[in-house]
Amino acid sequence: MSTTVHTNPLDLSDADFLQRAQAMCRTKAAYCSRAEAVAFTRRRGYAETAYSCPWCYQWHLTSYDRARSKAFQRRLKRLLRQ
């Protein structure tokens, strides 16, 4: 039996963090607008939050809490500006 260890992306090095963020973007559903993403969560009864993705410029959903989501977005935007 194999166990999966989930690493907090915020604990990764900058290069690994960027790689993980890009992989997350590729595997998530993309929505054209925030309203579309929010409507999906309401229809399904999900407790996820919509966010604008700096990789693809569309909207994704995250299950991160507000503080963790903001920290993730701040770090990603800072690294992409460099």
PyMOL Python script that loads the backbone (N, CA, C, O; Angstrom):
from pymol import cmd

cmd.read_pdbstr("""\
ATOM      1  N   MET A   1       0.844  -1.180   0.000  1.00  0.00           N
ATOM      2  CA  MET A   1       0.000   0.000   0.000  1.00  0.00           C
ATOM      3  C   MET A   1       0.886   1.239   0.000  1.00  0.00           C
ATOM      4  O   MET A   1       1.797   1.361   0.819  1.00  0.00           O
ATOM      5  N   SER A   2       0.621   2.125  -0.894  1.00  0.00           N
ATOM      6  CA  SER A   2       1.434   3.326  -1.032  1.00  0.00           C
ATOM      7  C   SER A   2       0.733   4.511  -0.388  1.00  0.00           C
ATOM      8  O   SER A   2      -0.487   4.645  -0.479  1.00  0.00           O
ATOM      9  N   THR A   3       1.497   5.357   0.251  1.00  0.00           N
ATOM     10  CA  THR A   3       0.934   6.567   0.840  1.00  0.00           C
ATOM     11  C   THR A   3       1.483   7.772   0.092  1.00  0.00           C
ATOM     12  O   THR A   3       2.661   7.820  -0.262  1.00  0.00           O
ATOM     13  N   THR A   4       0.631   8.716  -0.136  1.00  0.00           N
ATOM     14  CA  THR A   4       1.024   9.934  -0.834  1.00  0.00           C
ATOM     15  C   THR A   4       1.286  11.026   0.183  1.00  0.00           C
ATOM     16  O   THR A   4       0.467  11.292   1.062  1.00  0.00           O
ATOM     17  N   VAL A   5       2.450  11.655   0.044  1.00  0.00           N
ATOM     18  CA  VAL A   5       2.800  12.757   0.920  1.00  0.00           C
ATOM     19  C   VAL A   5       2.519  14.053   0.169  1.00  0.00           C
ATOM     20  O   VAL A   5       3.072  14.283  -0.907  1.00  0.00           O
ATOM     21  N   HIS A   6       1.677  14.883   0.724  1.00  0.00           N
ATOM     22  CA  HIS A   6       1.350  16.161   0.106  1.00  0.00           C
ATOM     23  C   HIS A   6       2.240  17.236   0.700  1.00  0.00           C
ATOM     24  O   HIS A   6       2.224  17.475   1.908  1.00  0.00           O
ATOM     25  N   THR A   7       3.013  17.879  -0.154  1.00  0.00           N
ATOM     26  CA  THR A   7       3.905  18.939   0.269  1.00  0.00           C
ATOM     27  C   THR A   7       3.206  20.271   0.084  1.00  0.00           C
ATOM     28  O   THR A   7       2.584  20.520  -0.948  1.00  0.00           O
ATOM     29  N   ASN A   8       3.311  21.114   1.076  1.00  0.00           N
ATOM     30  CA  ASN A   8       2.763  22.462   0.968  1.00  0.00           C
ATOM     31  C   ASN A   8       3.582  23.209  -0.086  1.00  0.00           C
ATOM     32  O   ASN A   8       4.790  23.368   0.085  1.00  0.00           O
ATOM     33  N   PRO A   9       2.950  23.674  -1.175  1.00  0.00           N
ATOM     34  CA  PRO A   9       3.694  24.379  -2.217  1.00  0.00           C
ATOM     35  C   PRO A   9       4.440  25.600  -1.703  1.00  0.00           C
ATOM     36  O   PRO A   9       5.462  25.981  -2.275  1.00  0.00           O
ATOM     37  N   LEU A  10       3.953  26.219  -0.641  1.00  0.00           N
ATOM     38  CA  LEU A  10       4.617  27.401  -0.106  1.00  0.00           C
ATOM     39  C   LEU A  10       5.952  27.078   0.551  1.00  0.00           C
ATOM     40  O   LEU A  10       6.760  27.974   0.794  1.00  0.00           O
ATOM     41  N   ASP A  11       6.186  25.803   0.838  1.00  0.00           N
ATOM     42  CA  ASP A  11       7.442  25.380   1.447  1.00  0.00           C
ATOM     43  C   ASP A  11       8.506  25.004   0.418  1.00  0.00           C
ATOM     44  O   ASP A  11       9.637  24.701   0.796  1.00  0.00           O
ATOM     45  N   LEU A  12       8.174  25.017  -0.863  1.00  0.00           N
ATOM     46  CA  LEU A  12       9.095  24.621  -1.917  1.00  0.00           C
ATOM     47  C   LEU A  12      10.049  25.759  -2.282  1.00  0.00           C
ATOM     48  O   LEU A  12       9.788  26.925  -1.984  1.00  0.00           O
ATOM     49  N   SER A  13      11.149  25.404  -2.926  1.00  0.00           N
ATOM     50  CA  SER A  13      12.059  26.424  -3.462  1.00  0.00           C
ATOM     51  C   SER A  13      11.317  27.186  -4.554  1.00  0.00           C
ATOM     52  O   SER A  13      10.279  26.728  -5.031  1.00  0.00           O
ATOM     53  N   ASP A  14      11.835  28.336  -4.950  1.00  0.00           N
ATOM     54  CA  ASP A  14      11.163  29.158  -5.954  1.00  0.00           C
ATOM     55  C   ASP A  14      10.957  28.393  -7.265  1.00  0.00           C
ATOM     56  O   ASP A  14       9.871  28.436  -7.843  1.00  0.00           O
ATOM     57  N   ALA A  15      11.989  27.698  -7.734  1.00  0.00           N
ATOM     58  CA  ALA A  15      11.879  26.961  -9.002  1.00  0.00           C
ATOM     59  C   ALA A  15      10.842  25.846  -8.892  1.00  0.00           C
ATOM     60  O   ALA A  15      10.025  25.669  -9.795  1.00  0.00           O
ATOM     61  N   ASP A  16      10.869  25.104  -7.809  1.00  0.00           N
ATOM     62  CA  ASP A  16       9.900  24.021  -7.613  1.00  0.00           C
ATOM     63  C   ASP A  16       8.488  24.577  -7.438  1.00  0.00           C
ATOM     64  O   ASP A  16       7.519  23.979  -7.903  1.00  0.00           O
ATOM     65  N   PHE A  17       8.377  25.723  -6.766  1.00  0.00           N
ATOM     66  CA  PHE A  17       7.080  26.366  -6.573  1.00  0.00           C
ATOM     67  C   PHE A  17       6.471  26.741  -7.925  1.00  0.00           C
ATOM     68  O   PHE A  17       5.295  26.474  -8.170  1.00  0.00           O
ATOM     69  N   LEU A  18       7.270  27.361  -8.806  1.00  0.00           N
ATOM     70  CA  LEU A  18       6.776  27.748 -10.127  1.00  0.00           C
ATOM     71  C   LEU A  18       6.359  26.528 -10.942  1.00  0.00           C
ATOM     72  O   LEU A  18       5.340  26.547 -11.633  1.00  0.00           O
ATOM     73  N   GLN A  19       7.156  25.473 -10.853  1.00  0.00           N
ATOM     74  CA  GLN A  19       6.836  24.244 -11.570  1.00  0.00           C
ATOM     75  C   GLN A  19       5.514  23.658 -11.056  1.00  0.00           C
ATOM     76  O   GLN A  19       4.680  23.227 -11.853  1.00  0.00           O
ATOM     77  N   ARG A  20       5.320  23.641  -9.749  1.00  0.00           N
ATOM     78  CA  ARG A  20       4.089  23.116  -9.157  1.00  0.00           C
ATOM     79  C   ARG A  20       2.889  23.980  -9.546  1.00  0.00           C
ATOM     80  O   ARG A  20       1.823  23.455  -9.866  1.00  0.00           O
ATOM     81  N   ALA A  21       3.061  25.293  -9.518  1.00  0.00           N
ATOM     82  CA  ALA A  21       1.961  26.193  -9.872  1.00  0.00           C
ATOM     83  C   ALA A  21       1.537  25.994 -11.323  1.00  0.00           C
ATOM     84  O   ALA A  21       0.343  25.981 -11.624  1.00  0.00           O
ATOM     85  N   GLN A  22       2.492  25.842 -12.209  1.00  0.00           N
ATOM     86  CA  GLN A  22       2.173  25.633 -13.618  1.00  0.00           C
ATOM     87  C   GLN A  22       1.471  24.287 -13.817  1.00  0.00           C
ATOM     88  O   GLN A  22       0.529  24.187 -14.603  1.00  0.00           O
ATOM     89  N   ALA A  23       1.925  23.263 -13.112  1.00  0.00           N
ATOM     90  CA  ALA A  23       1.286  21.945 -13.199  1.00  0.00           C
ATOM     91  C   ALA A  23      -0.140  22.005 -12.662  1.00  0.00           C
ATOM     92  O   ALA A  23      -1.042  21.376 -13.216  1.00  0.00           O
ATOM     93  N   MET A  24      -0.344  22.761 -11.585  1.00  0.00           N
ATOM     94  CA  MET A  24      -1.685  22.908 -11.021  1.00  0.00           C
ATOM     95  C   MET A  24      -2.611  23.570 -12.042  1.00  0.00           C
ATOM     96  O   MET A  24      -3.764  23.162 -12.180  1.00  0.00           O
ATOM     97  N   CYS A  25      -2.136  24.557 -12.740  1.00  0.00           N
ATOM     98  CA  CYS A  25      -2.937  25.255 -13.747  1.00  0.00           C
ATOM     99  C   CYS A  25      -3.363  24.283 -14.841  1.00  0.00           C
ATOM    100  O   CYS A  25      -4.524  24.281 -15.248  1.00  0.00           O
ATOM    101  N   ARG A  26      -2.448  23.469 -15.313  1.00  0.00           N
ATOM    102  CA  ARG A  26      -2.746  22.545 -16.415  1.00  0.00           C
ATOM    103  C   ARG A  26      -3.769  21.486 -16.027  1.00  0.00           C
ATOM    104  O   ARG A  26      -4.483  20.979 -16.892  1.00  0.00           O
ATOM    105  N   THR A  27      -3.856  21.143 -14.744  1.00  0.00           N
ATOM    106  CA  THR A  27      -4.743  20.058 -14.338  1.00  0.00           C
ATOM    107  C   THR A  27      -6.104  20.537 -13.845  1.00  0.00           C
ATOM    108  O   THR A  27      -6.991  19.717 -13.605  1.00  0.00           O
ATOM    109  N   LYS A  28      -6.285  21.831 -13.692  1.00  0.00           N
ATOM    110  CA  LYS A  28      -7.547  22.363 -13.176  1.00  0.00           C
ATOM    111  C   LYS A  28      -8.470  22.807 -14.303  1.00  0.00           C
ATOM    112  O   LYS A  28      -8.022  23.195 -15.382  1.00  0.00           O
ATOM    113  N   ALA A  29      -9.764  22.740 -14.027  1.00  0.00           N
ATOM    114  CA  ALA A  29     -10.746  23.279 -14.972  1.00  0.00           C
ATOM    115  C   ALA A  29     -10.561  24.792 -15.045  1.00  0.00           C
ATOM    116  O   ALA A  29     -10.292  25.445 -14.037  1.00  0.00           O
ATOM    117  N   ALA A  30     -10.708  25.335 -16.242  1.00  0.00           N
ATOM    118  CA  ALA A  30     -10.559  26.777 -16.447  1.00  0.00           C
ATOM    119  C   ALA A  30     -11.910  27.372 -16.809  1.00  0.00           C
ATOM    120  O   ALA A  30     -12.661  26.805 -17.602  1.00  0.00           O
ATOM    121  N   TYR A  31     -12.209  28.518 -16.220  1.00  0.00           N
ATOM    122  CA  TYR A  31     -13.463  29.224 -16.454  1.00  0.00           C
ATOM    123  C   TYR A  31     -13.145  30.581 -17.059  1.00  0.00           C
ATOM    124  O   TYR A  31     -12.131  31.195 -16.727  1.00  0.00           O
ATOM    125  N   CYS A  32     -14.010  31.047 -17.945  1.00  0.00           N
ATOM    126  CA  CYS A  32     -13.778  32.328 -18.636  1.00  0.00           C
ATOM    127  C   CYS A  32     -13.952  33.532 -17.730  1.00  0.00           C
ATOM    128  O   CYS A  32     -13.356  34.583 -17.968  1.00  0.00           O
ATOM    129  N   SER A  33     -14.769  33.385 -16.683  1.00  0.00           N
ATOM    130  CA  SER A  33     -15.010  34.511 -15.795  1.00  0.00           C
ATOM    131  C   SER A  33     -15.168  34.023 -14.357  1.00  0.00           C
ATOM    132  O   SER A  33     -15.408  32.842 -14.103  1.00  0.00           O
ATOM    133  N   ARG A  34     -15.028  34.955 -13.436  1.00  0.00           N
ATOM    134  CA  ARG A  34     -15.231  34.628 -12.028  1.00  0.00           C
ATOM    135  C   ARG A  34     -16.675  34.176 -11.804  1.00  0.00           C
ATOM    136  O   ARG A  34     -16.929  33.231 -11.058  1.00  0.00           O
ATOM    137  N   ALA A  35     -17.607  34.853 -12.451  1.00  0.00           N
ATOM    138  CA  ALA A  35     -19.028  34.516 -12.300  1.00  0.00           C
ATOM    139  C   ALA A  35     -19.298  33.072 -12.722  1.00  0.00           C
ATOM    140  O   ALA A  35     -20.067  32.368 -12.067  1.00  0.00           O
ATOM    141  N   GLU A  36     -18.675  32.633 -13.805  1.00  0.00           N
ATOM    142  CA  GLU A  36     -18.850  31.261 -14.275  1.00  0.00           C
ATOM    143  C   GLU A  36     -18.298  30.261 -13.259  1.00  0.00           C
ATOM    144  O   GLU A  36     -18.927  29.237 -12.993  1.00  0.00           O
ATOM    145  N   ALA A  37     -17.131  30.551 -12.695  1.00  0.00           N
ATOM    146  CA  ALA A  37     -16.530  29.662 -11.701  1.00  0.00           C
ATOM    147  C   ALA A  37     -17.386  29.596 -10.439  1.00  0.00           C
ATOM    148  O   ALA A  37     -17.606  28.516  -9.890  1.00  0.00           O
ATOM    149  N   VAL A  38     -17.866  30.746  -9.982  1.00  0.00           N
ATOM    150  CA  VAL A  38     -18.699  30.799  -8.775  1.00  0.00           C
ATOM    151  C   VAL A  38     -20.021  30.069  -9.012  1.00  0.00           C
ATOM    152  O   VAL A  38     -20.506  29.362  -8.129  1.00  0.00           O
ATOM    153  N   ALA A  39     -20.598  30.235 -10.182  1.00  0.00           N
ATOM    154  CA  ALA A  39     -21.856  29.546 -10.504  1.00  0.00           C
ATOM    155  C   ALA A  39     -21.657  28.033 -10.452  1.00  0.00           C
ATOM    156  O   ALA A  39     -22.530  27.308  -9.976  1.00  0.00           O
ATOM    157  N   PHE A  40     -20.521  27.558 -10.937  1.00  0.00           N
ATOM    158  CA  PHE A  40     -20.235  26.126 -10.895  1.00  0.00           C
ATOM    159  C   PHE A  40     -20.176  25.630  -9.450  1.00  0.00           C
ATOM    160  O   PHE A  40     -20.742  24.585  -9.128  1.00  0.00           O
ATOM    161  N   THR A  41     -19.495  26.374  -8.587  1.00  0.00           N
ATOM    162  CA  THR A  41     -19.388  25.935  -7.188  1.00  0.00           C
ATOM    163  C   THR A  41     -20.748  25.922  -6.511  1.00  0.00           C
ATOM    164  O   THR A  41     -21.026  25.039  -5.699  1.00  0.00           O
ATOM    165  N   ARG A  42     -21.584  26.873  -6.828  1.00  0.00           N
ATOM    166  CA  ARG A  42     -22.931  26.928  -6.230  1.00  0.00           C
ATOM    167  C   ARG A  42     -23.806  25.776  -6.708  1.00  0.00           C
ATOM    168  O   ARG A  42     -24.532  25.174  -5.918  1.00  0.00           O
ATOM    169  N   ARG A  43     -23.736  25.469  -8.012  1.00  0.00           N
ATOM    170  CA  ARG A  43     -24.529  24.360  -8.548  1.00  0.00           C
ATOM    171  C   ARG A  43     -24.131  23.036  -7.919  1.00  0.00           C
ATOM    172  O   ARG A  43     -24.980  22.187  -7.648  1.00  0.00           O
ATOM    173  N   ARG A  44     -22.832  22.866  -7.688  1.00  0.00           N
ATOM    174  CA  ARG A  44     -22.319  21.610  -7.142  1.00  0.00           C
ATOM    175  C   ARG A  44     -22.285  21.582  -5.622  1.00  0.00           C
ATOM    176  O   ARG A  44     -22.092  20.524  -5.023  1.00  0.00           O
ATOM    177  N   GLY A  45     -22.470  22.730  -5.000  1.00  0.00           N
ATOM    178  CA  GLY A  45     -22.424  22.787  -3.545  1.00  0.00           C
ATOM    179  C   GLY A  45     -21.012  22.715  -2.984  1.00  0.00           C
ATOM    180  O   GLY A  45     -20.813  22.306  -1.841  1.00  0.00           O
ATOM    181  N   TYR A  46     -20.031  23.113  -3.792  1.00  0.00           N
ATOM    182  CA  TYR A  46     -18.635  23.087  -3.361  1.00  0.00           C
ATOM    183  C   TYR A  46     -18.319  24.307  -2.494  1.00  0.00           C
ATOM    184  O   TYR A  46     -18.935  25.364  -2.637  1.00  0.00           O
ATOM    185  N   ALA A  47     -17.365  24.142  -1.608  1.00  0.00           N
ATOM    186  CA  ALA A  47     -16.917  25.251  -0.764  1.00  0.00           C
ATOM    187  C   ALA A  47     -15.553  25.725  -1.246  1.00  0.00           C
ATOM    188  O   ALA A  47     -14.631  25.881  -0.445  1.00  0.00           O
ATOM    189  N   GLU A  48     -15.418  25.953  -2.536  1.00  0.00           N
ATOM    190  CA  GLU A  48     -14.152  26.396  -3.105  1.00  0.00           C
ATOM    191  C   GLU A  48     -14.255  27.866  -3.483  1.00  0.00           C
ATOM    192  O   GLU A  48     -15.347  28.423  -3.591  1.00  0.00           O
ATOM    193  N   THR A  49     -13.098  28.480  -3.681  1.00  0.00           N
ATOM    194  CA  THR A  49     -13.014  29.894  -4.005  1.00  0.00           C
ATOM    195  C   THR A  49     -12.422  30.056  -5.400  1.00  0.00           C
ATOM    196  O   THR A  49     -11.485  29.346  -5.765  1.00  0.00           O
ATOM    197  N   ALA A  50     -12.962  30.978  -6.171  1.00  0.00           N
ATOM    198  CA  ALA A  50     -12.449  31.260  -7.512  1.00  0.00           C
ATOM    199  C   ALA A  50     -11.272  32.228  -7.424  1.00  0.00           C
ATOM    200  O   ALA A  50     -11.261  33.133  -6.589  1.00  0.00           O
ATOM    201  N   TYR A  51     -10.281  32.027  -8.294  1.00  0.00           N
ATOM    202  CA  TYR A  51      -9.143  32.947  -8.359  1.00  0.00           C
ATOM    203  C   TYR A  51      -8.679  33.102  -9.796  1.00  0.00           C
ATOM    204  O   TYR A  51      -8.825  32.189 -10.609  1.00  0.00           O
ATOM    205  N   SER A  52      -8.128  34.245 -10.098  1.00  0.00           N
ATOM    206  CA  SER A  52      -7.596  34.533 -11.417  1.00  0.00           C
ATOM    207  C   SER A  52      -6.198  33.934 -11.531  1.00  0.00           C
ATOM    208  O   SER A  52      -5.352  34.158 -10.665  1.00  0.00           O
ATOM    209  N   CYS A  53      -5.953  33.176 -12.592  1.00  0.00           N
ATOM    210  CA  CYS A  53      -4.671  32.483 -12.763  1.00  0.00           C
ATOM    211  C   CYS A  53      -3.703  33.332 -13.594  1.00  0.00           C
ATOM    212  O   CYS A  53      -4.033  33.722 -14.713  1.00  0.00           O
ATOM    213  N   PRO A  54      -2.518  33.619 -13.060  1.00  0.00           N
ATOM    214  CA  PRO A  54      -1.552  34.414 -13.820  1.00  0.00           C
ATOM    215  C   PRO A  54      -0.878  33.628 -14.946  1.00  0.00           C
ATOM    216  O   PRO A  54      -0.212  34.227 -15.789  1.00  0.00           O
ATOM    217  N   TRP A  55      -1.036  32.309 -14.979  1.00  0.00           N
ATOM    218  CA  TRP A  55      -0.459  31.507 -16.070  1.00  0.00           C
ATOM    219  C   TRP A  55      -1.318  31.577 -17.317  1.00  0.00           C
ATOM    220  O   TRP A  55      -0.826  31.877 -18.404  1.00  0.00           O
ATOM    221  N   CYS A  56      -2.622  31.295 -17.154  1.00  0.00           N
ATOM    222  CA  CYS A  56      -3.494  31.177 -18.324  1.00  0.00           C
ATOM    223  C   CYS A  56      -4.498  32.329 -18.437  1.00  0.00           C
ATOM    224  O   CYS A  56      -5.239  32.409 -19.416  1.00  0.00           O
ATOM    225  N   TYR A  57      -4.526  33.211 -17.450  1.00  0.00           N
ATOM    226  CA  TYR A  57      -5.417  34.375 -17.420  1.00  0.00           C
ATOM    227  C   TYR A  57      -6.903  33.991 -17.420  1.00  0.00           C
ATOM    228  O   TYR A  57      -7.758  34.773 -17.835  1.00  0.00           O
ATOM    229  N   GLN A  58      -7.188  32.785 -16.950  1.00  0.00           N
ATOM    230  CA  GLN A  58      -8.574  32.366 -16.768  1.00  0.00           C
ATOM    231  C   GLN A  58      -8.805  32.191 -15.272  1.00  0.00           C
ATOM    232  O   GLN A  58      -7.962  32.583 -14.465  1.00  0.00           O
ATOM    233  N   TRP A  59      -9.923  31.612 -14.901  1.00  0.00           N
ATOM    234  CA  TRP A  59     -10.280  31.433 -13.494  1.00  0.00           C
ATOM    235  C   TRP A  59     -10.279  29.962 -13.137  1.00  0.00           C
ATOM    236  O   TRP A  59     -10.757  29.125 -13.902  1.00  0.00           O
ATOM    237  N   HIS A  60      -9.737  29.650 -11.964  1.00  0.00           N
ATOM    238  CA  HIS A  60      -9.723  28.296 -11.429  1.00  0.00           C
ATOM    239  C   HIS A  60     -10.391  28.325 -10.056  1.00  0.00           C
ATOM    240  O   HIS A  60     -10.748  29.385  -9.542  1.00  0.00           O
ATOM    241  N   LEU A  61     -10.552  27.137  -9.476  1.00  0.00           N
ATOM    242  CA  LEU A  61     -11.097  27.015  -8.124  1.00  0.00           C
ATOM    243  C   LEU A  61     -10.033  26.448  -7.203  1.00  0.00           C
ATOM    244  O   LEU A  61      -9.239  25.599  -7.606  1.00  0.00           O
ATOM    245  N   THR A  62     -10.021  26.920  -5.969  1.00  0.00           N
ATOM    246  CA  THR A  62      -9.094  26.411  -4.976  1.00  0.00           C
ATOM    247  C   THR A  62      -9.839  26.051  -3.704  1.00  0.00           C
ATOM    248  O   THR A  62     -10.844  26.665  -3.348  1.00  0.00           O
ATOM    249  N   SER A  63      -9.312  25.034  -3.030  1.00  0.00           N
ATOM    250  CA  SER A  63      -9.883  24.659  -1.733  1.00  0.00           C
ATOM    251  C   SER A  63      -9.063  25.252  -0.593  1.00  0.00           C
ATOM    252  O   SER A  63      -9.386  25.054   0.578  1.00  0.00           O
ATOM    253  N   TYR A  64      -7.995  25.984  -0.939  1.00  0.00           N
ATOM    254  CA  TYR A  64      -7.195  26.655   0.092  1.00  0.00           C
ATOM    255  C   TYR A  64      -8.071  27.646   0.845  1.00  0.00           C
ATOM    256  O   TYR A  64      -8.996  28.226   0.276  1.00  0.00           O
ATOM    257  N   ASP A  65      -7.774  27.838   2.130  1.00  0.00           N
ATOM    258  CA  ASP A  65      -8.477  28.886   2.866  1.00  0.00           C
ATOM    259  C   ASP A  65      -7.983  30.243   2.362  1.00  0.00           C
ATOM    260  O   ASP A  65      -7.001  30.318   1.623  1.00  0.00           O
ATOM    261  N   ARG A  66      -8.663  31.297   2.760  1.00  0.00           N
ATOM    262  CA  ARG A  66      -8.379  32.637   2.232  1.00  0.00           C
ATOM    263  C   ARG A  66      -6.927  33.069   2.444  1.00  0.00           C
ATOM    264  O   ARG A  66      -6.301  33.589   1.519  1.00  0.00           O
ATOM    265  N   ALA A  67      -6.389  32.865   3.632  1.00  0.00           N
ATOM    266  CA  ALA A  67      -5.016  33.298   3.935  1.00  0.00           C
ATOM    267  C   ALA A  67      -3.998  32.531   3.091  1.00  0.00           C
ATOM    268  O   ALA A  67      -3.068  33.124   2.544  1.00  0.00           O
ATOM    269  N   ARG A  68      -4.173  31.231   2.989  1.00  0.00           N
ATOM    270  CA  ARG A  68      -3.230  30.414   2.220  1.00  0.00           C
ATOM    271  C   ARG A  68      -3.333  30.740   0.728  1.00  0.00           C
ATOM    272  O   ARG A  68      -2.323  30.786   0.027  1.00  0.00           O
ATOM    273  N   SER A  69      -4.542  30.962   0.257  1.00  0.00           N
ATOM    274  CA  SER A  69      -4.739  31.308  -1.145  1.00  0.00           C
ATOM    275  C   SER A  69      -4.060  32.632  -1.482  1.00  0.00           C
ATOM    276  O   SER A  69      -3.407  32.755  -2.518  1.00  0.00           O
ATOM    277  N   LYS A  70      -4.216  33.611  -0.611  1.00  0.00           N
ATOM    278  CA  LYS A  70      -3.580  34.919  -0.838  1.00  0.00           C
ATOM    279  C   LYS A  70      -2.058  34.802  -0.808  1.00  0.00           C
ATOM    280  O   LYS A  70      -1.378  35.426  -1.623  1.00  0.00           O
ATOM    281  N   ALA A  71      -1.518  34.016   0.115  1.00  0.00           N
ATOM    282  CA  ALA A  71      -0.071  33.819   0.199  1.00  0.00           C
ATOM    283  C   ALA A  71       0.450  33.158  -1.076  1.00  0.00           C
ATOM    284  O   ALA A  71       1.495  33.544  -1.600  1.00  0.00           O
ATOM    285  N   PHE A  72      -0.278  32.168  -1.567  1.00  0.00           N
ATOM    286  CA  PHE A  72       0.101  31.478  -2.795  1.00  0.00           C
ATOM    287  C   PHE A  72       0.116  32.461  -3.963  1.00  0.00           C
ATOM    288  O   PHE A  72       1.086  32.508  -4.720  1.00  0.00           O
ATOM    289  N   GLN A  73      -0.957  33.250  -4.114  1.00  0.00           N
ATOM    290  CA  GLN A  73      -1.060  34.208  -5.207  1.00  0.00           C
ATOM    291  C   GLN A  73       0.021  35.288  -5.132  1.00  0.00           C
ATOM    292  O   GLN A  73       0.607  35.652  -6.152  1.00  0.00           O
ATOM    293  N   ARG A  74       0.284  35.797  -3.936  1.00  0.00           N
ATOM    294  CA  ARG A  74       1.328  36.830  -3.777  1.00  0.00           C
ATOM    295  C   ARG A  74       2.681  36.292  -4.213  1.00  0.00           C
ATOM    296  O   ARG A  74       3.413  36.954  -4.949  1.00  0.00           O
ATOM    297  N   ARG A  75       3.013  35.080  -3.751  1.00  0.00           N
ATOM    298  CA  ARG A  75       4.320  34.517  -4.101  1.00  0.00           C
ATOM    299  C   ARG A  75       4.399  34.265  -5.604  1.00  0.00           C
ATOM    300  O   ARG A  75       5.413  34.582  -6.226  1.00  0.00           O
ATOM    301  N   LEU A  76       3.368  33.709  -6.187  1.00  0.00           N
ATOM    302  CA  LEU A  76       3.382  33.414  -7.605  1.00  0.00           C
ATOM    303  C   LEU A  76       3.523  34.692  -8.431  1.00  0.00           C
ATOM    304  O   LEU A  76       4.325  34.733  -9.364  1.00  0.00           O
ATOM    305  N   LYS A  77       2.774  35.712  -8.112  1.00  0.00           N
ATOM    306  CA  LYS A  77       2.876  36.971  -8.853  1.00  0.00           C
ATOM    307  C   LYS A  77       4.251  37.602  -8.697  1.00  0.00           C
ATOM    308  O   LYS A  77       4.796  38.149  -9.656  1.00  0.00           O
ATOM    309  N   ARG A  78       4.821  37.530  -7.481  1.00  0.00           N
ATOM    310  CA  ARG A  78       6.168  38.078  -7.258  1.00  0.00           C
ATOM    311  C   ARG A  78       7.186  37.337  -8.118  1.00  0.00           C
ATOM    312  O   ARG A  78       8.039  37.972  -8.740  1.00  0.00           O
ATOM    313  N   LEU A  79       7.115  36.011  -8.166  1.00  0.00           N
ATOM    314  CA  LEU A  79       8.080  35.223  -8.933  1.00  0.00           C
ATOM    315  C   LEU A  79       7.907  35.443 -10.441  1.00  0.00           C
ATOM    316  O   LEU A  79       8.890  35.444 -11.182  1.00  0.00           O
ATOM    317  N   LEU A  80       6.699  35.624 -10.886  1.00  0.00           N
ATOM    318  CA  LEU A  80       6.474  35.847 -12.322  1.00  0.00           C
ATOM    319  C   LEU A  80       6.949  37.226 -12.764  1.00  0.00           C
ATOM    320  O   LEU A  80       7.285  37.418 -13.932  1.00  0.00           O
ATOM    321  N   ARG A  81       6.982  38.184 -11.847  1.00  0.00           N
ATOM    322  CA  ARG A  81       7.485  39.527 -12.179  1.00  0.00           C
ATOM    323  C   ARG A  81       9.004  39.531 -12.333  1.00  0.00           C
ATOM    324  O   ARG A  81       9.553  40.374 -13.043  1.00  0.00           O
ATOM    325  N   GLN A  82       9.673  38.609 -11.682  1.00  0.00           N
ATOM    326  CA  GLN A  82      11.144  38.587 -11.709  1.00  0.00           C
ATOM    327  C   GLN A  82      11.687  38.128 -13.024  1.00  0.00           C
ATOM    328  O   GLN A  82      12.904  38.058 -13.198  1.00  0.00           O
TER     329      GLN A  82
END
""", "prot")
cmd.dss("prot")
cmd.show_as("cartoon", "prot")
cmd.util.cbc("prot")
cmd.orient("prot")
